[in-house]
Amino acid sequence: MITDAHGESEKAQTIVEQFVSANVDGIIVPGDIARNDQLRYGQRDAIADNLEIKQVLQVILESGLPTFVIPGNHERRSDYERAIAELSIMYQNL
């Protein structure tokens, strides 16, 4: 399970590498994929949330492992749905 990535695709990559080495059967991502500076700090987002969601999930999906994703309280529904729609075209394991 990879939770609370908050836009940190490098950390997600490290965890994915460990999962692949451990021969896990799949990955569950239970939300808080985006950093969402607006929600956390009341500041303008440095990177659009839908882009952060895509970046983090692409790192995970590149593993080829079945990946199950649900939004957390840091994902705006529209950003989450847009990212998932785009990624589901590119990755069969989502």
C-alpha positions as CSV (number, residue, x, y, z in Angstrom):
1,M,0.0,0.0,0.0
2,I,1.2,3.5,-0.9
3,T,-0.6,6.2,1.0
4,D,-0.1,9.9,1.5
5,A,2.4,10.4,-1.3
6,H,1.5,14.1,-1.4
7,G,3.0,14.6,-4.8
8,E,6.4,13.0,-4.0
9,S,6.9,10.7,-6.9
10,E,10.5,10.0,-6.0
11,K,9.4,8.5,-2.7
12,A,6.7,6.5,-4.5
13,Q,9.4,5.2,-6.9
14,T,11.5,4.0,-4.0
15,I,8.5,2.1,-2.5
16,V,7.5,0.7,-5.9
17,E,11.1,-0.7,-6.3
18,Q,10.8,-2.4,-2.9
19,F,7.4,-3.9,-3.8
20,V,8.7,-5.2,-7.1
21,S,11.7,-6.8,-5.3
22,A,9.3,-8.4,-2.8
23,N,7.2,-9.8,-5.6
24,V,3.9,-8.3,-4.3
25,D,0.8,-9.1,-6.2
26,G,-0.5,-5.5,-6.5
27,I,-0.6,-2.1,-5.1
28,I,-3.3,-0.2,-3.3
29,V,-3.2,3.6,-3.3
30,P,-5.8,4.9,-0.7
31,G,-5.6,8.5,-1.5
32,D,-3.7,11.7,-0.7
33,I,-1.8,11.4,-3.9
34,A,-1.7,15.2,-4.5
35,R,0.1,17.6,-2.3
36,N,-2.7,20.1,-2.5
37,D,-1.0,23.2,-1.0
38,Q,-4.3,25.0,-1.0
39,L,-5.8,22.6,1.4
40,R,-2.8,22.0,3.5
41,Y,-1.3,25.5,3.8
42,G,-3.8,27.9,2.3
43,Q,-1.3,28.6,-0.5
44,R,-1.6,28.4,-4.3
45,D,-0.6,25.0,-5.6
46,A,2.9,25.0,-7.1
47,I,1.9,22.2,-9.4
48,A,-1.6,21.5,-10.5
49,D,-3.1,18.7,-8.5
50,N,-4.2,16.6,-11.5
51,L,-0.6,16.7,-12.7
52,E,0.8,15.6,-9.4
53,I,-1.7,12.8,-9.3
54,K,-0.6,11.7,-12.8
55,Q,3.1,11.9,-11.9
56,V,2.8,9.9,-8.8
57,L,0.5,7.3,-10.3
58,Q,2.6,6.9,-13.5
59,V,5.6,6.0,-11.3
60,I,3.5,3.3,-9.6
61,L,1.8,2.1,-12.8
62,E,5.1,1.7,-14.6
63,S,5.7,-1.3,-12.3
64,G,3.1,-3.2,-14.3
65,L,1.6,-4.4,-11.0
66,P,-2.2,-4.3,-10.7
67,T,-2.9,-0.9,-9.0
68,F,-6.1,0.0,-7.2
69,V,-6.6,3.7,-6.4
70,I,-9.2,5.6,-4.4
71,P,-9.2,9.3,-3.8
72,G,-8.3,10.8,-0.4
73,N,-9.3,14.1,1.1
74,H,-6.4,15.8,-0.7
75,E,-7.8,15.0,-4.2
76,R,-10.4,17.3,-5.7
77,R,-12.8,15.0,-7.5
78,S,-12.4,16.7,-10.9
79,D,-8.6,16.5,-10.7
80,Y,-8.7,12.9,-9.6
81,E,-11.2,11.8,-12.3
82,R,-9.3,13.6,-15.0
83,A,-6.0,12.0,-14.1
84,I,-7.6,8.5,-13.8
85,A,-9.3,8.9,-17.1
86,E,-6.0,9.8,-18.9
87,L,-4.0,7.2,-17.1
88,S,-6.5,4.4,-17.7
89,I,-6.0,4.8,-21.4
90,M,-2.2,4.4,-21.1
91,Y,-2.1,1.7,-18.4
92,Q,-4.0,-1.6,-18.4
93,N,-3.0,-2.3,-14.8
94,L,-5.0,0.6,-13.4
